Amino acid sequence: MAEEKERLEQDQREKPMSFMAMVVITGLVGGILWSGLAYLAYVFNFTEIRPNVILEPWTIGAWKEGWLGTLISILFIGAISIVAALIYYAALRKFQSIFVGAGYGVSLFLLVFFILNPIFPGISPFWDLERNTIITSICFYILFGVFVGYSISYEAQEIRGKTEDEKKARTDPDLT
C-alpha cells in the first residue's frame, strides 16, 4: 500500500501556476528588483531620487529616511508594481514586442514625473532635475516596462499556443 502511494505521488505532475498569479508575482518581483537597483543608483549618485519619496505623502517621522524606510519603500513600490502589471495584463498582453514594454515603461515615467509629481515633494519638478537623474530614472522605468511587459506577453503567447495546439489535436484526425 505504501509503495502504491509513493508510485502515485511520483506519477502526479505539479499543477502549473495560474496566469494571474504569474502576473502578480512578475509585478511584485519587477517592482522590488528595479526599485532596489534604483536605490543602489541613488547610493552611487546616479540619481538624486530615493525610493523613500513614495512614503513622503503618507508618513510622518524621521524613520522613513533610514534603512527601515528604504526597505518599506521598496516593498511598497513592489506592491504598486502589481497594479502596473495588472494594467499591462489587461491592456497590452497580446503584443509580444520589447518595444511595447519599453513604451509602457516610458508612459509610467511620464505619469510619475509629470502628472503625479506634485504628490511627491521629494522629487523636484522635471525641468529642475539633473540630467543624470532623468536618464537613470527613464532607464529604470524602461527596464521595468520591458521586464513586466515581455514576461506577461511571452506567457500569454505560450498559453495561446498551447490552446491552439490542443484545439488542432482534437479536430485533426491525422494527428491521432
Backbone torsions as a table, in degrees:
resi	resn	phi	psi	omega
1	MET	NA	-42.3	179.8
2	ALA	-66.4	-39.0	178.5
3	GLU	-65.4	-37.9	179.5
4	GLU	-66.3	-38.8	179.1
5	LYS	-65.7	-43.0	178.1
6	GLU	-62.6	-42.2	-179.6
7	ARG	-62.2	-41.2	-179.7
8	LEU	-66.8	-38.3	178.5
9	GLU	-65.8	-35.7	179.2
10	GLN	-72.3	-30.6	-179.2
11	ASP	-76.0	-19.9	-178.2
12	GLN	-77.1	144.8	176.7
13	ARG	-102.3	153.6	175.6
14	GLU	-70.1	140.2	176.5
15	LYS	-74.5	133.5	179.2
16	PRO	-68.9	153.5	179.2
17	MET	-68.2	142.7	178.4
18	SER	-67.3	155.8	-178.1
19	PHE	-62.6	-40.0	-179.5
20	MET	-65.9	-38.5	176.9
21	ALA	-64.1	-38.1	177.7
22	MET	-65.0	-38.2	178.3
23	VAL	-63.7	-44.9	-179.8
24	VAL	-63.7	-45.3	-179.6
25	ILE	-66.3	-39.2	177.9
26	THR	-62.0	-43.7	177.3
27	GLY	-62.6	-44.8	-179.8
28	LEU	-63.7	-49.1	-179.2
29	VAL	-64.7	-41.7	178.7
30	GLY	-61.5	-44.2	179.3
31	GLY	-64.6	-44.2	179.9
32	ILE	-67.7	-44.4	-178.8
33	LEU	-61.0	-54.1	-173.9
34	TRP	-74.8	-30.9	175.4
35	SER	-74.1	-32.3	173.9
36	GLY	-64.8	-42.5	176.8
37	LEU	-68.7	-32.6	175.8
38	ALA	-66.4	-34.9	175.1
39	TYR	-64.3	-40.9	175.7
40	LEU	-62.5	-37.2	176.3
41	ALA	-63.3	-35.9	175.7
42	TYR	-66.5	-43.6	-179.9
43	VAL	-60.4	-39.0	-179.3
44	PHE	-90.9	15.5	173.6
45	ASN	62.3	31.9	171.6
46	PHE	-82.9	-22.0	-179.5
47	THR	-143.6	154.6	178.0
48	GLU	-100.5	6.3	-177.7
49	ILE	-107.1	123.8	175.9
50	ARG	-93.0	155.7	174.2
51	PRO	-62.7	-19.4	-177.2
52	ASN	-64.5	-15.4	179.9
53	VAL	-61.8	-20.9	-180.0
54	ILE	-66.0	-26.0	-178.3
55	LEU	-88.1	-17.8	-173.2
56	GLU	-54.8	-44.9	-178.0
57	PRO	-69.6	-19.5	-170.5
58	TRP	-115.9	-10.0	-176.5
59	THR	-127.1	158.5	177.9
60	ILE	-122.1	149.3	174.3
61	GLY	114.4	160.8	-178.6
62	ALA	-81.3	-12.1	-178.0
63	TRP	-60.4	-28.6	-177.5
64	LYS	-69.7	-13.1	177.4
65	GLU	-89.6	-12.4	-178.2
66	GLY	-90.2	-167.0	-177.2
67	TRP	-65.5	-35.5	179.4
68	LEU	-65.8	-43.0	177.1
69	GLY	-62.1	-38.9	178.0
70	THR	-65.2	-45.9	179.8
71	LEU	-62.5	-46.3	179.3
72	ILE	-64.5	-37.7	178.2
73	SER	-62.4	-44.8	-179.7
74	ILE	-63.8	-42.0	177.5
75	LEU	-67.0	-37.4	178.4
76	PHE	-66.7	-40.6	176.0
77	ILE	-62.5	-38.1	175.5
78	GLY	-60.3	-41.0	178.9
79	ALA	-66.9	-40.4	177.6
80	ILE	-66.3	-33.4	179.8
81	SER	-66.6	-24.6	174.0
82	ILE	-61.2	-42.6	178.5
83	VAL	-63.3	-42.5	178.7
84	ALA	-62.5	-39.1	178.3
85	ALA	-67.4	-38.4	177.9
86	LEU	-66.6	-35.4	176.0
87	ILE	-65.8	-42.6	177.1
88	TYR	-61.5	-43.6	178.8
89	TYR	-57.7	-45.2	-176.4
90	ALA	-70.2	-35.4	-171.2
91	ALA	-103.4	-35.2	-166.4
92	LEU	-127.4	10.5	-173.9
93	ARG	-64.6	-20.8	-177.0
94	LYS	-77.0	-17.1	-177.6
95	PHE	-92.1	115.1	179.4
96	GLN	-102.8	77.8	179.3
97	SER	-144.3	140.6	178.6
98	ILE	-66.5	-28.1	-177.6
99	PHE	-72.5	-30.2	176.5
100	VAL	-66.5	-43.4	176.3
101	GLY	-63.2	-41.5	178.1
102	ALA	-64.2	-41.2	177.2
103	GLY	-64.1	-36.5	176.7
104	TYR	-64.5	-41.6	176.8
105	GLY	-62.1	-42.0	177.9
106	VAL	-63.8	-41.0	179.0
107	SER	-65.6	-36.1	174.8
108	LEU	-65.5	-40.3	177.2
109	PHE	-59.5	-48.1	-179.8
110	LEU	-62.7	-38.9	177.6
111	LEU	-60.7	-48.2	-177.1
112	VAL	-70.6	-45.2	-171.7
113	PHE	-85.5	-18.0	179.0
114	PHE	-112.6	-43.8	-175.1
115	ILE	-88.9	-46.7	-177.4
116	LEU	-89.9	-0.2	-176.7
117	ASN	-55.2	-41.0	-179.8
118	PRO	-62.6	-22.0	179.7
119	ILE	-70.3	-31.0	-174.5
120	PHE	-106.3	100.4	-178.7
121	PRO	-67.6	-18.8	-179.8
122	GLY	-77.8	-9.4	177.7
123	ILE	-105.8	119.2	177.8
124	SER	-64.9	160.3	174.1
125	PRO	-56.3	151.2	-171.9
126	PHE	-52.2	-44.8	-174.6
127	TRP	-73.8	-11.9	177.7
128	ASP	-95.5	-5.1	-179.3
129	LEU	-76.8	151.3	175.7
130	GLU	-70.1	154.2	-179.9
131	ARG	-60.9	-40.5	178.7
132	ASN	-60.8	-39.6	179.2
133	THR	-64.4	-44.6	-179.2
134	ILE	-64.1	-47.7	-177.8
135	ILE	-64.5	-45.9	179.9
136	THR	-62.5	-44.3	-178.1
137	SER	-64.9	-46.1	-178.9
138	ILE	-65.4	-34.6	177.3
139	CYS	-64.8	-41.9	178.3
140	PHE	-65.2	-39.1	177.5
141	TYR	-66.0	-40.2	177.5
142	ILE	-63.9	-43.9	179.0
143	LEU	-62.6	-40.2	176.6
144	PHE	-62.9	-46.6	-179.5
145	GLY	-60.7	-41.7	179.2
146	VAL	-67.9	-42.1	179.7
147	PHE	-59.7	-53.1	-178.0
148	VAL	-69.3	-47.7	-175.6
149	GLY	-63.4	-48.0	-176.7
150	TYR	-71.6	-35.0	177.3
151	SER	-61.7	-46.7	-178.4
152	ILE	-69.3	-44.6	-178.8
153	SER	-64.6	-40.0	179.4
154	TYR	-62.7	-45.9	-179.7
155	GLU	-65.6	-38.6	177.6
156	ALA	-63.6	-40.2	178.5
157	GLN	-65.4	-40.8	178.0
158	GLU	-62.3	-44.3	179.8
159	ILE	-65.6	-42.4	178.5
160	ARG	-61.3	-41.9	179.0
161	GLY	-65.1	-40.0	178.8
162	LYS	-65.0	-42.9	-179.0
163	THR	-68.0	-35.9	177.0
164	GLU	-66.8	-39.9	177.3
165	ASP	-63.9	-40.1	179.1
166	GLU	-66.4	-40.5	177.6
167	LYS	-64.0	-41.8	-179.8
168	LYS	-64.9	-40.0	-179.9
169	ALA	-66.3	-33.9	-180.0
170	ARG	-76.7	-29.4	-175.8
171	THR	-98.2	-20.2	-177.5
172	ASP	-94.0	111.9	-177.7
173	PRO	-71.6	-19.0	179.4
174	ASP	-70.9	-22.6	-178.6
175	LEU	-81.8	-13.3	-178.5
176	THR	-91.5	NA	NA
